[in-house]
Amino acid sequence: MGSLKECENLKEELRGEVDEALEKYRFAGVFLTCLEVKKEDDKVAFFALASNITLNMAMCFLKKKELLQVGQLCTMVLNFDSQNVKALFRRSLAAIELGRHDLLSEI
């Protein structure tokens, strides 16, 4: 059976993984801003990738309990796709945790 110290170390290691993932998603987001997309099919793929990166960042912030960031990122996605289930769900989790029920209907 593991010790409390081992559990704390694992928690810190996982937190580091979340921070590392956030850094990679930020880099990918910056990289996307440098692309010029002209074809319609490429625009659809670009949007899907940008949404996925943004939602993955929101999940990282959710794990870190940085709930305002979660709300902001999910709202960005919802501004382009108001029916995105992941964005609605993650923003709802953040809003409930913050006690900000007004964020549940914000788009």
Secondary structure, DSSP 8 states (H G I E B T S, - for coil): ---HHHHHHHHHHHHHHHHHHHHHHHHHHHHHHT----SHHHHHHHHHHHHHHHHHHHHHHHHTT-HHHHHHHHHHHHHH-TT-HHHHHHHHHHHHHHT-GGGGG--
